[in-house]
Amino acid sequence: MLQQQFSDPVKLKTNKIIFEDIFIARDSGTLEQLKELSSKRRMIEESINERSSITMAVAREMSGGSTLQCEQDIQKLEKYLPLLENFIYQVNMVSDGPRMLQWTSELRISWSSALTSSSFFSFLGQKFFQVDSLLFELSMMLFLNGALLREWAFELLSKDLVQSATLFRRAAGVYHHLANEVLPSLQPALPPERPPEVTASMCSVVSLLCLAEAQAVIIRKSEEKGNTQSLLAKLHYGVVQMLDEAIVILQSVTEDRKNISVRFVEYLSFCKVMHELRDHVYRAQNLKTDGQIGVAIGVLRKALVTAQMNLPGNEPWRLVLNQEADKLTGLLEKFEHENDFVWHDKIPTQLEFPLPEGKRIVKFIPYHPQRWERALSFKI
């Protein structure tokens, strides 16, 4: 699964926001804090909108030596989010009356979506969604934070498997927090046309995907340690179960399903089939070791049918699945040849195959929002 990186969730864009131009401060301290809020957000805006004038050398120095764009952006978010959390808290403490609602509307908070179906708008350019709620800003920033953590996890795959799995689990925790703690309060403010990123169902799906990717990393580590074929099969099928759960959630949200990126849906399916194939291979090898080569052959034949029926449209993913199917075919031919000349074991029907058993060993790392407590005073 981790052979093919899917980076679409991180491809968000946003408009420019200047808080002090809209919210009227009663004192100089509040004005300075509003300017700091705008300044911290501007650094994120310029980075994700690819309009930053800062050189790579300066960006590296500002981030403490990091050369990864995703890590640099996470550091920017870690400075902005506590200020934003406090700003929302202070605004809610002051009033939810007409003046605050008017100011929030005048901010014109708008974001593009990275997971919406874009075929209709491809010739018009990127579509932006505007929602007049500060929780919309918080939600999209949190979604971006999770996407950046996931991207960083991919970057570390070749260097540190343990840290990579940890980052995937952190990302899953961000999306779980978003789905369960933030988005329920935002729902009344959302218009009928909304980005998938601010639906609890999509965030639950992405959380499950991150957990599946974390377990895929752990499987790679387990393979390096030479763990048993039985355990590896169960771990792979545990990934299949997580992705199945994610797909069921997507299919149940009928009103939003048509707006979800086809690439994203295909990626979920591709990952599921990849781990099904690997589960079948390890199960077959384990069955042969246990003297059940006939059952092993049946399992491999079933796996080939599964692969052929679920080839994705995306060419790189199709190529990876074809390569996996080729390896499986080679193993099947070897088993069949050995059975023909040595064992003469009966090949059972599909109904007689043992049911696969999954093992899920990863959990999300809870996200705990930070709030820099600073009093704000507005002229309302």
N, C-alpha and C positions, 0 to 999 in steps of 0.2 A: 504494500500500500504506500509506503513512504518513498518508493522509487519515483513517484510522480507528485510533485508539489502542486497544490492548488492554492494560489495566492489571491484569488478574487476578493475574499472578504476584506482585505486590507486596502482595496482600491476605492476608498471613499474620498469625496471632495466636499468642500463646504464654502459658504460665502464669508465675507469679511464682517466682523462684528466689532463695534466700538461702544463699550458699555457706558462710558462717561458722556458720550454724545446724546444718550437717550435718558438714562437715569440721572436725575438732578440731585447732586449731593448737597447736604445741609452744611457740611464742614469740610475743611481741607483734608482731614484724615480719611474721610470716606472717599473723597475725590481721588486721593492717591491710591487707595485700594482698588477703586474702579479702574484706574489707569493700569495698575499692576495686573489686574484680571485680563484686561484687553491685551496687554503686552505678552502675557504668557500664552494667551490663545493665538495671538498673531504668529508666534513661532511655530505652532502646530499647523495653522492655516497654510503658511508659506511652504512648509515641508510637504504636506500631503497634496497641496495644489501644485507642487513642483515649481514654486516661484521664489524660492529662497536665494538671496544674494550672498549668503555665507559660503566661503570656500570649504572644501573638504577638510583642509588642515585646521581651520578655525573651529569647524563643527566637531572634529575629533578632540581638540583641546577643551572645548566647552563641555564635552560629555565625559571627560576624565580619561580619554584615550581610546574610547570605543570607535571602531571603524565600521560598525554595522548601522545602517540607517534605521532599522527597526528598533534597535536598542537605544539609539539617540532619541527617537521619537517617544519611546516609552518614558524616558527621563523627563522629556518636556511635559508629557501627560501627568506624570507624578507631581509636577510643580503646579499644574493648572487645576487638576481635579479637586484637591483640598480647598482651593480658593472658590471654585465653582460650587462645591457642596455648601460652603459657608454662605455664599451669596444667595443661593436658593433658600437656605434656612432663614437668613435675615429678611429676605423679601417676604417670605411666608409669615414671619413674626410680625412684620409691620402692618401689612394689610393685603387683602385679596380684592380690594375695591377697584373701581373703574380706572383710577390713575395707574396703578400697577399693571392692570390688564392692558391698558393703552400702551404703556412703555414696553411691555413684553412684546406686544404686537409690532411696535415700531422697530424692534431689533431685527425683524425679518429673518429669523433663524431658519436656515435652509441647508439641506444636505442632499447629496446624491446617494444613490443606492448602489451597492456592489453585488447584490444578490437578486435584483429584480430582473424580470424578463425585459430585455432591451431591444428586441428585434424591431418593434414599431418605431422606436426613437433613434435607431442607429444612424439614420440619415439626417436627423435634426440636431445631433449632438447630445451631450449628457443631460438627463432629466434631473431636475432638483425638486425636492419636496419641502414645502414650508409648513411648519407647525408652530403656532404662537404659544409655545410653552417652554419654560426653562427646563422642564424635565425632558423635553425632546433633545435639547442640547446635551444634557447629562447622559441620556440614553445612548446617543450616537457616539459620544466621547468614550463611554464605557465599551460600546461595541468595538470601536477602533482599538481600544486598549487590549481587549481580548484577541483581536486579529493580529496585533503587533506581537503579543506574547507568543502566539501560534507561529508567526513568521520567524521569530527568533529561535523557537524550538527547532524548526526545520534547518536553520542556519547552523545549529550546533550538532546536527546528526552525525557528521563525520568527525567530530572532535570530542564530544562528551555525551554519551547516551543517557547517563543518569540525569544530567542537568536538562537535557532535551525533554525527557519524560516529565520532569518537574514543571517545566514551562508549559507543556501541553495541559497538565493538571491545573496549573494556575489559570490558564485561559478558560478551561472548563468551569472553574469556580467563578470567574467574572461573568460568564454567560448565565450561569445558574443564578447568581445574585441579580442580574439584570432581569431575567424572566420572572423571578419570584418576589423581588423586593422593590424594583423600580417601575417596571412596565405596568403593573396593575393600576397604579395611580395616574399613569399617563393616558390610559385608554379613553377616558371621556373627552380628552382634548384632540384626539386624532380624527382627521377627516376620513371619509370613505377610501380615498386614494392615499395610501400610506406606504412607506418603504417596508419591506419584510424585516429589516433590522430591528424595528420597534414593535414586533409582535412576539408575544411570549413563546408561541409555538416555534418560531424560527430560532430564537435564542436557546430554547431547550434542545432543538435539533443540533445546533452548532456545539453546544456543550457536550452532547453525546458523541459528536464527531471528534472533538478534542480528546475525550476519554478513550475513544477507539484508537486514535493516533498515539496516545500515550502508551496504551497496551501494546501497540505494534512495535514501539521502541523497546519495550520490556521483552517482547518476544525475540527481537534481534539480539538483545543481551543474553537471553536464555539460550539461544542457538550457539552463541559464542562459548557459553559455559558447557555446552554439550548435554543439555538436559534431555530427558527421555522423550521419545517420539510421542508417547501417550500424553505427556504434559503439554508438549508443543501443539499437538492437535487440539487439545481443550482450550488452550490460550487463543489460538486462531479462531476457534468457533465462538469464544467469548466475544471477540471483536465483531464477528458476524451478528451475534445477538444484539449488541449495542447499535449497530448500523440498521438492523431490522427494526428496532424500536424507533430510531430516528425516522426511518422511511414511513412507518405507520403513522407517526405524528404528522408528517407532511401530508400524507394522503387523507388524513381526517379533517384538515383545515380546508374545506372546499372553497370558501369565499376568497382565500388568498392564494390557492394553489396555482391558478393561471398566471399570477404575477411573479412567480418564483423562477429564477434563472434555470434554464434547461441544463446548462453546464454544471450547476451545483447538484441537481438531481442525478445527472449522469455520474458525477464524481462519487456520490454516495453509493450508487449501484456498482460502479467499477471497484471501489474498495471492498464492498461486500463480496463480490464474486472472487476477487483476488484471495481473500482470506478463506473463502469456502474451498477454493482449489488447494490451498496450502494445508488446510485442515484435512482434506481428503487424502493428500499425499502422505502426511504423517500418520493418519489412521491406517492407510493401506500398508505402509511399512511396518507399523506395529502389529497389524493383523497377520502379516506374513511371518513376522518373528514368532507369533503365537501359533503358527502352523495352520492358519486359515487363509491360504493363498487364493482360494476360490472367491471368498468374500472380498478379499483385497482387490482382486480383478474387477469384481462388480462395482465396488466403490469407485475405482478409477474410471471405469466406463461411464458411470453416472456423472462424475466430475467433468468429463469431456463434453457431455451433452449440455451441462449447465453453462460451461464456458462458451459454447457455440451459440446458445440461445440468448446470451446476455452481452454480446459484443457492443461496446459503446460507439457512438458516432465520432467521438474525439480521436483523431488519428494516433497521437502518442499513447493514449490509454489502450486503444485497440492493439497497438503494437506490443505493449507490455503483456496484455492478456494472451496474445498469440504466442509470445515467447514462453509464457508460463504453461500454456497448453502443449507446446512442443516438448517441454521437459516431462510433462505428465504422460504424453504419448510414448516417449522413450521408455519411461518406467513401466507403463502398461505392457508394451511389447516385450520387455524383458520378463515380466511376470508371466505373461501368456506363454512365452517360449519355454520357460522353466516348468510351468504347469503341464504343458503338452508332453514334455519329454521325461519329467521326473514324478510330479505329484499326482496328476490326473484328478485333481480336486474338482468337485461340482461347483459351478458358478451359480449362486442363488439368484432369485428374482429380486427386484428392488424392494418388494414388500418384506423380504427376509433380512434386509440389511440392518445392522444394529444402529439405533438412533445416535446421532452425534451428541456429545456432551460438552457444554461450554463452561469455561472458568473465567470469571471476571475478577481481576485482582487490583484494579486501579480505582481510586476515588478522587473526586475533585478536591483541590485545595481551596477552602473557603476564602472569598474575597471580603475584606473588611474595609469599608470606605473610611477615608481620613477626612477630617474637617478642621481647617485652621480657624479657630474661634476668634473672630474679630468683629467688633460691633460696627454696624453701618447705620448712618442716619440720612434719610431722604426728605426732600421737600415735597410733601404730598398734600 
